[in-house]
Amino acid sequence: MAQTLLPPRPTLQDPEPKAPTPDADRRRFRTREALVTLVIALGVWAVLFAPALERAAETSPVGARRTAALAVLRPLSALSDALGVRGVSEAAMRALGREADSPPGGDLDLDELDLPPLPPLDIKPDPPPRPPQGTTSSPPAPSPEGAGDGRGASDEGAPEPEPTTGIRTPTAGSKLRVVVVGDSLSQGLGPGIERWLRADVSRVLSLGRQSTGLARQDFFNWRWAMRQIEEAFRPDLVFVLLGSNDNQSQVAPDGSAIRVGSAAWVEAYRERASAFLREATSNGSHVVWIGIPVVQDHGRWDFYRRVNDIYRQTAATDPLATYLDAWKLFQTRAGKYSAYLRNEQGTVQQMRAGDGLHLTPAGYDYLARHAIRAAAGAFGLSQQAASFRI
Amino acid sequence: MLFPTTDFAIFFAVVFASHWLLNPHRRLWKWFMLAASYAFYAWWDWRLVWLLALVSALAQLGALWVERQGNERRRRRRTAVAIVALLLPLGWFKYYGFFALSLTNAFDGIGLSAPLPLLQVILPIGISFYTFMAISYVVDVSRLEITPAPWLDVFVYLAFFPHLVAGPIVRGDELLPQIRRERDGGSIDVSRAASLILGGLFKKVVVSSFLAAQIVDPVFGAPEAHSAIETLFAIYGYAIVIYTDFSAYSDIAIGTALLLGFELPVNFDRPYSATSLRDFWRRWHMTLSRWLRDYLYLPLGGSRRGRARTALNIMVTMLLGGLWHGAGWTFLAWGGLHGAGQVIGHARRRRRLERGLPAEPDSPGRVLAARVTTFHVVCLGWVFFRADSIGSAFRVLGRLVDGWNEGSELVTPLVVLAIASMLALQNLPGSPGVRLEVAFSRLRPIAQGVTAALALFAITSLGPSGVAPFIYFQF
């Protein structure tokens, strides 16, 4: 037995990590028996879980890996059907609290949140007039040192942006309803927004979903999710940050792939962005659409700048929306990517995570403050709502 | 490659079959296991595979160089040089950014420009773990506890995929003999392995993911927006999250190694049943504790050089142990808290012994009080460990002072149940799981496979659609 090979350790001060107590009653297997156990365990699990695995594979990025996975999983799924296992496993999944036919990206589970009652519709402001130049919010100029600098946003003497709408002034009795949606970047932004809005006058729901976007509605449908959010929560303010997973082919409702890089892809994506925004503003909610921040990998620049253009143009079509150019916000003065940037106080902070895409907590804080400033600039969000000087 | 993924399941099935086929052919087996382990590592980022090879080569070169020197004093000097060489990659990849950033802001404060450029250095996964193993190998050779192993064995020892990215930190004399000799294919402890792997998956996929998403991440992300009761349960919740997450990795690592006929040291032993911080470190990340003890605390003089020096040695050990986890003031604060707690504990223990009183709690009431106190001190440390800055940690702690009249929306019955049950499991007398393992071992292979599949199905159905990486990967 392997344990007996271990030489005795010198006793110094603390006891050594203990190996599991050998038990004479315990039966051990030969290699072949162990292999049978392993193969049966993985095989039976694969058949039981095949429908869910197949759905997950179908919604993975179009390519050789997806094709190979489906080639294996479709027969397994058929076997699951033929054996009548699918019904049993789906019933078991429901019993365990998971909807068997839910999309692989999951459901929002808004029912599980303790949401406040919906506000009466009359507290919603009227849609504001569209300013002639659009409501795009630009980040401040970078600092002379070459690192991005947020101080410009609150510079003394800088012209205050003209509020173009009136988000109501929140009170403790009638809190500002805020939602943060999007992909994993928005999951980091959510706590930042929550931190920089005053908790006593706002209620923030951070509903971001990892690995989601607009390209693969079969994985997670943000338009549908937004409708659910509007119906259940009717937010005053929506922060949107997505697109980092969208550099892949879209799948049309008929199952065909719309190749990334094609003109059809751009048009389909633009339509999805518009449809999502229409849903988000349908009840008069205000939307701050945040572009993807500059990323370290230059190979992704072209795609991300292209989708950022779509977001900006889409936001410009709706008076209840504004666009925050996070690409520029996280660039150096020379227009480059840097992990280190100066915050509003001039302190250099590491704002980017090691993957060159996501942000550090300090970066999310910085972005959250600018997103709130964008809401203040475009929609007149009250200073009372924020826990910092807008 | 993450353990709880289908990628790993397929990888392991292939490795398992090939491993046992090649087992009698040791040289071929070693090359195979090296290739499999490097493939496992390259799954995250193939560009960093060279670093693992570099550290392995440095360790072997260092060990051979040290061993050739017969004079003990000179051998120690050579050992120090080898350790510095092994620490250089770790220092660069893990600490350069923190050091340069701190320097930049310090120089900014006095109106000067910093002498070091700010560079974003990628942190290679597992570098702290395999660097510590490499150091232990060189030092053990220097202490004449082991002799240098063949090159290929050392490369396999450091890269062996079950322990590669998050431990346990295995010493040369534990693993190298197992690599050298053919594994016993007639006595595989499948029931123990299944228990460790399935239990680990449950802890990671179900418990850790649930508590992190439900209460810990929201509260630590925005403490001001949450009440005192939510904050308190988020802190308790994080104590469970970090335990279930890290011990899950260790369990799965030990379980997969067992299926390959390897025995890795246990890394956790019910840490939240500890009655003192000293006891806690005998139960938490045990292989790191013993590494710090054998390669840092004892060489510093341990407790043999008087009270003041003992206290200093404990503080140095714990502060460096804190820094090992990450480059940040929060980790230093965490290590400092544990160091200070242990210094106080040592003094208290000594006083009790001098008065003729038992050093350890001697009644059920005192044991309970000691456990509760230790758990809360550990939780206080976790606040600093989890927070992204010292300021954030104090903001979290500040919420415990006020906000008791606010709501407790995040403290759902399921959250309370998850925390309470995980704590209760650690404080149960005996090992109820062992009986279950023995009963499982009596089943035929097919029955075992079906049972394991059902358990796996339940775990994957209960878990979220995507599983976050293990927390200790970043260390």
Chai-1 contact restraints between the chains, C-beta under 6 A:
chainA,res_idxA,chainB,res_idxB,connection_type,confidence,min_distance_angstrom,max_distance_angstrom,comment,restraint_id
A,M1,B,S187,contact,1.0,0.0,6.0,A-B,restraint_1
A,A2,B,Q178,contact,1.0,0.0,6.0,A-B,restraint_2
A,A2,B,E263,contact,1.0,0.0,6.0,A-B,restraint_3
A,Q3,B,E263,contact,1.0,0.0,6.0,A-B,restraint_4
A,L5,B,P177,contact,1.0,0.0,6.0,A-B,restraint_5
A,L5,B,Q178,contact,1.0,0.0,6.0,A-B,restraint_6
A,L6,B,E174,contact,1.0,0.0,6.0,A-B,restraint_7
A,P7,B,D173,contact,1.0,0.0,6.0,A-B,restraint_8
A,D14,B,R282,contact,1.0,0.0,6.0,A-B,restraint_9
A,D14,B,R293,contact,1.0,0.0,6.0,A-B,restraint_10
A,P17,B,P265,contact,1.0,0.0,6.0,A-B,restraint_11
A,P17,B,V266,contact,1.0,0.0,6.0,A-B,restraint_12
A,P17,B,M286,contact,1.0,0.0,6.0,A-B,restraint_13
A,K18,B,V266,contact,1.0,0.0,6.0,A-B,restraint_14
A,P20,B,R192,contact,1.0,0.0,6.0,A-B,restraint_15
A,D23,B,V438,contact,1.0,0.0,6.0,A-B,restraint_16
A,D25,B,V438,contact,1.0,0.0,6.0,A-B,restraint_17
A,R26,B,V438,contact,1.0,0.0,6.0,A-B,restraint_18
A,R26,B,S441,contact,1.0,0.0,6.0,A-B,restraint_19
A,R27,B,S441,contact,1.0,0.0,6.0,A-B,restraint_20
A,R27,B,R442,contact,1.0,0.0,6.0,A-B,restraint_21
A,R28,B,S187,contact,1.0,0.0,6.0,A-B,restraint_22
A,R28,B,I188,contact,1.0,0.0,6.0,A-B,restraint_23
A,R28,B,D189,contact,1.0,0.0,6.0,A-B,restraint_24
A,F29,B,I188,contact,1.0,0.0,6.0,A-B,restraint_25
A,F29,B,V190,contact,1.0,0.0,6.0,A-B,restraint_26
A,R30,B,G186,contact,1.0,0.0,6.0,A-B,restraint_27
A,T31,B,W20,contact,1.0,0.0,6.0,A-B,restraint_28
A,T31,B,G185,contact,1.0,0.0,6.0,A-B,restraint_29
A,E33,B,P445,contact,1.0,0.0,6.0,A-B,restraint_30
A,A34,B,I188,contact,1.0,0.0,6.0,A-B,restraint_31
A,A34,B,V190,contact,1.0,0.0,6.0,A-B,restraint_32
A,V36,B,P445,contact,1.0,0.0,6.0,A-B,restraint_33
A,T37,B,V190,contact,1.0,0.0,6.0,A-B,restraint_34
A,T37,B,P445,contact,1.0,0.0,6.0,A-B,restraint_35
A,T37,B,Q448,contact,1.0,0.0,6.0,A-B,restraint_36
A,T37,B,G449,contact,1.0,0.0,6.0,A-B,restraint_37
A,I40,B,I446,contact,1.0,0.0,6.0,A-B,restraint_38
A,I40,B,G449,contact,1.0,0.0,6.0,A-B,restraint_39
A,A41,B,G449,contact,1.0,0.0,6.0,A-B,restraint_40
A,A41,B,A452,contact,1.0,0.0,6.0,A-B,restraint_41
A,A41,B,A453,contact,1.0,0.0,6.0,A-B,restraint_42
A,L42,B,A9,contact,1.0,0.0,6.0,A-B,restraint_43
A,V44,B,V450,contact,1.0,0.0,6.0,A-B,restraint_44
A,V44,B,A453,contact,1.0,0.0,6.0,A-B,restraint_45
A,W45,B,A453,contact,1.0,0.0,6.0,A-B,restraint_46
A,W45,B,L456,contact,1.0,0.0,6.0,A-B,restraint_47
A,W45,B,F457,contact,1.0,0.0,6.0,A-B,restraint_48
A,L48,B,F457,contact,1.0,0.0,6.0,A-B,restraint_49
A,F49,B,F457,contact,1.0,0.0,6.0,A-B,restraint_50
A,F49,B,T460,contact,1.0,0.0,6.0,A-B,restraint_51
A,M93,B,S461,contact,1.0,0.0,6.0,A-B,restraint_52
A,L96,B,S461,contact,1.0,0.0,6.0,A-B,restraint_53
A,L96,B,L462,contact,1.0,0.0,6.0,A-B,restraint_54
A,R98,B,S461,contact,1.0,0.0,6.0,A-B,restraint_55
A,P104,B,S465,contact,1.0,0.0,6.0,A-B,restraint_56
A,G106,B,S465,contact,1.0,0.0,6.0,A-B,restraint_57
A,D114,B,E409,contact,1.0,0.0,6.0,A-B,restraint_58
A,P191,B,G221,contact,1.0,0.0,6.0,A-B,restraint_59
A,P191,B,A222,contact,1.0,0.0,6.0,A-B,restraint_60
A,E194,B,A222,contact,1.0,0.0,6.0,A-B,restraint_61
A,E194,B,A225,contact,1.0,0.0,6.0,A-B,restraint_62
A,R195,B,A222,contact,1.0,0.0,6.0,A-B,restraint_63
A,A199,B,E224,contact,1.0,0.0,6.0,A-B,restraint_64
A,A199,B,A225,contact,1.0,0.0,6.0,A-B,restraint_65
A,Q210,B,G466,contact,1.0,0.0,6.0,A-B,restraint_66
A,A339,B,Q120,contact,1.0,0.0,6.0,A-B,restraint_67
A,Y340,B,L118,contact,1.0,0.0,6.0,A-B,restraint_68
A,V348,B,T104,contact,1.0,0.0,6.0,A-B,restraint_69
A,V348,B,N105,contact,1.0,0.0,6.0,A-B,restraint_70
A,G354,B,I122,contact,1.0,0.0,6.0,A-B,restraint_71
A,G354,B,L123,contact,1.0,0.0,6.0,A-B,restraint_72
A,P361,B,D388,contact,1.0,0.0,6.0,A-B,restraint_73
